[in-house]
Amino acid sequence: MSEAAPITRSADVLIIGGGMAACWAAIMAAQAGADVLLVDKGFVGTSGVTATGGPNHWWVAPEPGRREAAIEERYARSFGLAERDWMARIIDETWRALPQLAGYYPFAGDGKGGTFYSGVRGPEYMRALRRFAQYAGVTILDHHPALELLLHADGSVAGAAGYARLKQQAWTVRAGAVVIATGGCAFRSGLIGSHGNSGDGLLMAAEVGAVLSGMEFSVSYSLSPAWNSTRTLPYFAARFFDTEGRELDVPPPMSGEAAHLRALARALEAGPVLADLSDAPDALKQGLRRIQPASLAPFEHKRIDLFRDRFPVRLFGEGTVRGTGGVQIVGDGCETSVANLYAAGDSATRELVAGATSGGGAQNAAWALTSGRIAGAAAAAHARRTGRRGDTPVLAAGTVGLRPASTARLPDVREGLPIIQAATIGYDAALWRSAGKLERHRDAVEAVWRTIADHGRAEGLAAVALREHAAMAACAGWIVAAALARDESRGMHMRIDRPGTDPAQQSRLLVAGLDHVWTRPERPAAQEIAA
Ligand SMILES: Cc1cc2nc3c(=O)[nH]c(=O)nc-3n(C[C@H](O)[C@H](O)[C@H](O)COP(=O)(O)OP(=O)(O)OC[C@H]3O[C@@H](n4cnc5c(N)ncnc54)[C@H](O)[C@@H]3O)c2cc1C
């Protein structure tokens, strides 16, 4: 780290992250009168999966019966783990919030004389949120990755510390409340926009005692051209071929996500798979440029006609980005189990609205917006009650990669990454889970973790990179532990040795711990209660 004195700041509310959840949280906290600081690893507007995507929000008009029907339809797909009240909350909040962006975002018409709010283009959306946040009075610190949380002596969160990349200086922020909105963990799969999504917030939260939930529901992939991750809209109309021109038997995604993914993964393991979109409906051929211009760019670059030529595809692992695992939410204000700490967006569990299936395609965006807004407002109210306590001594809570348990050195993190990826987004580990395989992955990931925990220490930018690898190793450990503990198949969690869904396990599963990972059902099974 540089020799310059650390940058020290204080705020009522500190928001860690710079995607849609973080920005909505910052806006709400500032509108509630709090002094708000937002620190992002990248540049707010371009970092995170919101910026490169085009989030379609869950958008249901408050007309008689419509919302109830939408909730019942999604609840039925949640495998009994979602909560109808939370679903109603995100529909309602999304409906109210998006029109507030009208002064910043160029919403299009809906073709019926109204405004089309639900689907937004990521880059313009994030630019709008940045301007909205600044207008509300939020101080944004770009390129300020957070490395660790700070604690008061009573165990409550006191702020965070990190490293300012461009100034090459350490920073410390003391705050009355902290919101973690660092996105999900995509394990460096190449998924569009996800390079900085390494699960840092989950590690920081776990280090201060927070618990995670739903980590076993992290089996999500998006199909893209093999050379560039894009959004997935065009592929519902695809047929697939091998390089000899033989058509592959790949069921369409609508017929069942698991069968579709497994067929594609098997084919990809055998060799290149080519997609053919020549049979796509005319509406898609004509409308794609307007809806998802970025999906066409990689093809134009290579002079490939998306709707005429066959091209190789790949499945990009999405980890907890479109999986549902994250920090457990314990209150209506998106509180975590740790005092002064809130979580929002993909870094919080989305089981409350999506259960055991992905919330992608509408719910995740509505969740990121709503949980951000709720967390920001609740954090501001809390900070107003408790004050910043800026003059009391605090403890730095970071462990692995910052304060090694044994002799310090800079481990070669490149060695560990393939092991972490194999355990999490590797097709075999994710789509054909079994106790034996999971145990082998658990041991391998544990060895990676031990190396970093025992010896890892770095400074400056190298410390940021080391902490990212530590966070990915931690997330891998939690995913594998939760997948082992959930001794059944449910939603995206698919065990070939336990193919059925067990009614006795209809409970969310908590996982936590660093050196000693533990799991337990959030609600004990009915038999245990009876006993
Ligand atoms: C290809 C794709 C398409 C999608 N389409 C849809 C859709 O149509 N509908 C839908 O509902 N959902 C969709 N999703 C999911 C949706 O985009 C996400 O749920 C949502 O954008 C998450 O927002 P977020 O703010 O939680 O995370 P992100 O937008 O990922 O933001 C995380 C932020 O945290 C910052 N950060 C990370 N670590 C640190 C650190 N240590 N310190 C400081 N900052 C840090 C990052 O720089 C980033 O700015 C899609 C996702 C993908 C990948």
Ligand as a Chemical Component Dictionary entry (heavy atoms), coordinates in Angstrom:
data_LIG
# 
_chem_comp.id                   LIG 
_chem_comp.type                 NON-POLYMER 
_chem_comp.pdbx_formal_charge   0 
_chem_comp.three_letter_code    LIG 
# 
loop_
_chem_comp_atom.comp_id 
_chem_comp_atom.atom_id 
_chem_comp_atom.alt_atom_id 
_chem_comp_atom.type_symbol 
_chem_comp_atom.charge 
_chem_comp_atom.model_Cartn_x 
_chem_comp_atom.model_Cartn_y 
_chem_comp_atom.model_Cartn_z 
_chem_comp_atom.pdbx_ordinal 
LIG C1  C1  C 0 -26.989 -11.123 -18.768 1  
LIG C2  C2  C 0 -27.934 -10.749 -17.658 2  
LIG C3  C3  C 0 -29.253 -10.391 -17.938 3  
LIG C4  C4  C 0 -30.146 -10.092 -16.903 4  
LIG N1  N1  N 0 -31.424 -9.752  -17.200 5  
LIG C5  C5  C 0 -32.316 -9.538  -16.208 6  
LIG C6  C6  C 0 -33.677 -9.210  -16.472 7  
LIG O1  O1  O 0 -34.078 -9.040  -17.621 8  
LIG N2  N2  N 0 -34.529 -9.069  -15.408 9  
LIG C7  C7  C 0 -34.114 -9.240  -14.116 10 
LIG O2  O2  O 0 -34.911 -9.157  -13.194 11 
LIG N3  N3  N 0 -32.820 -9.489  -13.838 12 
LIG C8  C8  C 0 -31.931 -9.637  -14.846 13 
LIG N4  N4  N 0 -30.631 -9.898  -14.548 14 
LIG C9  C9  C 0 -30.235 -9.812  -13.155 15 
LIG C10 C10 C 0 -30.122 -8.329  -12.768 16 
LIG O3  O3  O 0 -29.338 -7.692  -13.745 17 
LIG C11 C11 C 0 -29.454 -8.213  -11.413 18 
LIG O4  O4  O 0 -30.242 -8.909  -10.478 19 
LIG C12 C12 C 0 -29.295 -6.768  -10.935 20 
LIG O5  O5  O 0 -28.771 -5.971  -11.950 21 
LIG C13 C13 C 0 -28.371 -6.757  -9.735  22 
LIG O6  O6  O 0 -28.061 -5.467  -9.331  23 
LIG P1  P1  P 0 -27.021 -5.263  -8.131  24 
LIG O7  O7  O 0 -26.940 -3.803  -7.903  25 
LIG O8  O8  O 0 -27.363 -6.135  -6.991  26 
LIG O9  O9  O 0 -25.628 -5.828  -8.683  27 
LIG P2  P2  P 0 -24.605 -5.259  -9.792  28 
LIG O10 O10 O 0 -25.290 -4.461  -10.843 29 
LIG O11 O11 O 0 -23.796 -6.409  -10.237 30 
LIG O12 O12 O 0 -23.706 -4.242  -8.982  31 
LIG C14 C14 C 0 -22.753 -4.663  -8.065  32 
LIG C15 C15 C 0 -21.832 -3.485  -7.806  33 
LIG O13 O13 O 0 -21.032 -3.749  -6.669  34 
LIG C16 C16 C 0 -19.717 -3.272  -6.921  35 
LIG N5  N5  N 0 -18.777 -3.980  -6.034  36 
LIG C17 C17 C 0 -18.476 -5.293  -6.021  37 
LIG N6  N6  N 0 -17.559 -5.542  -5.062  38 
LIG C18 C18 C 0 -17.279 -4.359  -4.452  39 
LIG C19 C19 C 0 -16.403 -3.953  -3.418  40 
LIG N7  N7  N 0 -15.602 -4.826  -2.793  41 
LIG N8  N8  N 0 -16.371 -2.650  -3.079  42 
LIG C20 C20 C 0 -17.152 -1.733  -3.700  43 
LIG N9  N9  N 0 -17.999 -2.059  -4.708  44 
LIG C21 C21 C 0 -18.064 -3.359  -5.074  45 
LIG C22 C22 C 0 -19.507 -3.540  -8.403  46 
LIG O14 O14 O 0 -18.478 -2.719  -8.914  47 
LIG C23 C23 C 0 -20.881 -3.173  -8.950  48 
LIG O15 O15 O 0 -20.955 -1.805  -9.227  49 
LIG C24 C24 C 0 -29.707 -10.151 -15.562 50 
LIG C25 C25 C 0 -28.371 -10.463 -15.272 51 
LIG C26 C26 C 0 -27.505 -10.758 -16.305 52 
LIG C27 C27 C 0 -26.084 -11.098 -15.972 53 
# 
loop_
_chem_comp_bond.comp_id 
_chem_comp_bond.atom_id_1 
_chem_comp_bond.atom_id_2 
_chem_comp_bond.value_order 
_chem_comp_bond.pdbx_ordinal 
LIG C1  C2  SING 1  
LIG C2  C3  SING 2  
LIG C2  C26 DOUB 3  
LIG C3  C4  DOUB 4  
LIG C4  N1  SING 5  
LIG C4  C24 SING 6  
LIG N1  C5  DOUB 7  
LIG C5  C6  SING 8  
LIG C5  C8  SING 9  
LIG C6  O1  DOUB 10 
LIG C6  N2  SING 11 
LIG N2  C7  SING 12 
LIG C7  O2  DOUB 13 
LIG C7  N3  SING 14 
LIG N3  C8  DOUB 15 
LIG C8  N4  SING 16 
LIG N4  C9  SING 17 
LIG N4  C24 SING 18 
LIG C9  C10 SING 19 
LIG C10 O3  SING 20 
LIG C10 C11 SING 21 
LIG C11 O4  SING 22 
LIG C11 C12 SING 23 
LIG C12 O5  SING 24 
LIG C12 C13 SING 25 
LIG C13 O6  SING 26 
LIG O6  P1  SING 27 
LIG P1  O7  DOUB 28 
LIG P1  O8  SING 29 
LIG P1  O9  SING 30 
LIG O9  P2  SING 31 
LIG P2  O10 DOUB 32 
LIG P2  O11 SING 33 
LIG P2  O12 SING 34 
LIG O12 C14 SING 35 
LIG C14 C15 SING 36 
LIG C15 O13 SING 37 
LIG C15 C23 SING 38 
LIG O13 C16 SING 39 
LIG C16 N5  SING 40 
LIG C16 C22 SING 41 
LIG N5  C17 SING 42 
LIG N5  C21 SING 43 
LIG C17 N6  DOUB 44 
LIG N6  C18 SING 45 
LIG C18 C19 SING 46 
LIG C18 C21 DOUB 47 
LIG C19 N7  SING 48 
LIG C19 N8  DOUB 49 
LIG N8  C20 SING 50 
LIG C20 N9  DOUB 51 
LIG N9  C21 SING 52 
LIG C22 O14 SING 53 
LIG C22 C23 SING 54 
LIG C23 O15 SING 55 
LIG C24 C25 DOUB 56 
LIG C25 C26 SING 57 
LIG C26 C27 SING 58 
# 
